[in-house]
Amino acid sequence: MLAIVAVFMFGIGMAVMWRPFWRIQAKRRAPRYARYRPRNWWRRVRKRPAFEVDLPTVRDFVLTLQLSLSLAETMAGALNQAAKQFGDRGQFGKRLITRVRSQLQVEPEAVIRALATDFNNEHLAELSERLELAHEGGLSYSEAVNTTLDDIEEEIRIRVEKDIERAPVILTIPMIMGVFFMTLLLLGAPLILLFVKNLGGATGPGTTEIPGIGGG
C-alpha cells in the first residue's frame, strides 16, 4: 500500500516538474536543430559556410581592441594585434586573419562589418555601426569599443543569472528520483525479507504424523 502511495505521489511530482524541465531542454536543443532552418539550409545549398562564434570569444576580441586602443594604437593596429592573438581560436581566428589581410587596407570598419556578416553576430554588427559613427566624428573609437564591451558583459551576466535560476529546476528531478527509489528500497526491503522468511518456513522439510493411523 505504501509503495502504491509513493508511486502516485511521484507521478504527481513528475507531472508538475516536467513542464519547466522540458522548456529548458528545448532551449538547449534549439541550436542543434538550427541547421534545419530554411535560411541555413539555403546557405548550405549555395555552399556558403555558416560560421559560429560564442559570446566569450566576441568579448575577448572586443577586449583586445580596447586594450590596444588604450595603448594609443590606431584601429588598424588594434585589429592587427587581435589577428595575431586570435590566430588559433578556430573559425573566428581564421576569418579574422582573412578579413584583416583583405580589407584592412580599405578601412578598419570594413573588417568588423565583414566579421559581423560572416558570423551573423549582433554585437559585432553594433560595433561596426559605432565604429562608422566614430569614423564620421560622432564619437571616438575607444567609446565605441567600450560601449560594445559593456553590452556584451551585461548579456553574459544575464545568461549566468538565468543559468543559476534554472539550476534548481534541473537538479530537482534527479533528487526526486533518488529520494523516491531510496524510500521505496527502505520500505520494501523489510517486506521482501519477511515474505521470503515466511515462504521458507511454509515450504521447509518436515513430516506430519496423523493420529489414529499407523501399523498394528
N, C-alpha and C positions, 0 to 999 in steps of 0.2 A: 504494500500500500504506500509506504514511504517512497519507494522507487517511482511509482506512478506519479505521485505528487511532485517529486523532484523533476521528472521529465516534463510534466505540464508547466511548471514554473520556468524551466529552462527554455521551453518553446515560446513562452510569452516574452521572456527576456531577449531571445534572439529576434523575434518579430519587431520589438521596439528598437533594438540597436542596429539592425541590419540596414535600415534605410540610410542613415548618415554614413555608415561604413561603405555602402555601395556608391554613394556620391563621391566620396574621397577616392575610391578605387577607379571610378570612371574618369575623374580628372587626371589621375596618374596615368591611365592608359591612353588618354587623348593624343599625346604626341606620337604614340606608337601607330595610331591609325591615321596620322596626318598625311602619310604618303598616299592614301587613297582619295584625298580630296581632289576635286576636278582640276584646281589650279596646279597642284604639284604633279598630278598625273600628266597634264598637258606639257609641263616643263620637261618631264622625262621623255615624252614623245618627241619633243623638239631638241632633245639631247642637251638641255641646259641644266647643269648641275645645281641642285638645291643645297646650298651651304647652310650650316647651322653653327651657331656660336652661343655659348652660355653667358649669363649675365655677369658672373665674376670675371670672365675674360674681358668683356667690354669695359668693366670697371677698371681692371688693371691697365688696359690700353689707355683709357682716358686719364688715369692717374699718372702714367708715364708721360703723357703730353703735358700734364700740369706741372710735374717736376721739372721737365726740360724748359718750359716757358718761365718757371720761377728762377732758372739759372741764366736768364737773359738770352735764351735760344730763340731763333726765329721759328715760325710754324713749320717751315720746311726742314729745319734742323731737328725739331722735335719729332717729326714723322720719320726722318732717317734714323734717329735714335730708337724709336719704337720698333722700326723694322728690324734692327739688329737684335733687340731684346726678344721679339716675338717670332723669330725665325723658326723656332722649334715648337711652336704652340699649335700644331695641327693645321687644319684648313685655314683658320684665321690668319696664322702667321704667313702661310704661303700666299694667300690672296693679298695680304698687306704688302708683302715684298713685291708682288706683281704690280699692284697699283702704284706703289711708290716709284718703281722703275719706269712705268709707262706714262704716268700722269702728274708726277710731282713737278716736272718742268713747266707744265701748263699753268697750274695753280694748286696750292696745297689743299684748298677746299674741295677740289675735284677728287682727291684721294678719299676723303671722308665720304663724299657723296657716292662714289663708286662702291665703297665698302658697305654703305647702308643699303644700296641696291642689291649687292651680292648676297647679303645675309638677311635682307628684309627686316632690319632691326630699327625699331622706332627711336631708340636713344641715339644711335649713330645718325639717323635722319635729322633729329632735333639738333645734334651737334653741328651737322652740315649747315643747317639753316642759320644757326647762331654765328658760325664762322663766316658765312656770307654777309651777315649784318656787320660783323666786325670788319670785314674787308671793305664794306661801304662806309665805315666810320661810325656806325651806330653804337658799338661797344668795343672793348678790347678783346683780343684773343684769350687772354687769361680769364676774363669774366665769362666768356662763352664756355670755356672748358670747365671752370669751377661750377657754373650753374648746372651743366650736364652731369658732372660728377655728383653733385648734391642730389639730383633727381635719381640717379642710379642707386646711390647708397640708401635713399629713402625707400625705393622699391625693394631692395634686398632686406631692409629692416622689416618691412610689411610682410614679406614672404616668410621670414623667420618667425614672426609673431603668429602667422597663420599655421605654420607647422607645429608650433608649440601648442596652439589651441586644438589642433587635430590629434595630437599625440594621445590624450586620454581616450578618445573615441577608438583609435586604432588599437590601443592596449587593452581596452575593456573586454572585447570578445575573447582573446586568449586567456584573460584572467577568469572570465566566467566559465570557459571550457575547463580550465584547470581545477577550479573550485568545485564544479559540478561532478567531474569524474572522481576527484578525491573524496568528496562527500558520498557519492554512490559506492565507492570502494569501501569506505569505512562502515557504511550502513549495511552493505551487502555481504561483507566477509563473515561476520558472526552468523548470519542466517545460513550462508552456504556451509560453514563448518558444522552448524547444528544439524542441518539436513543430512550431510554426509555421515555424521555420527549416528543419527537415528537410523539411516539406511543401513549402515554397517551392523548395528545391533539387531535389526529385524531380520537380516539375511545371514547372521552368523551361524556357525556349525553348532549342532546340538540335537538331542533326541528327546522326544516327549513320550512318557510312559502313560498308557491309557489304563486306568484302573479297571479290574474285572476281566482283563484279557491277558491270558498267559498260559503257559503249559502246565499240565497237571502233574 
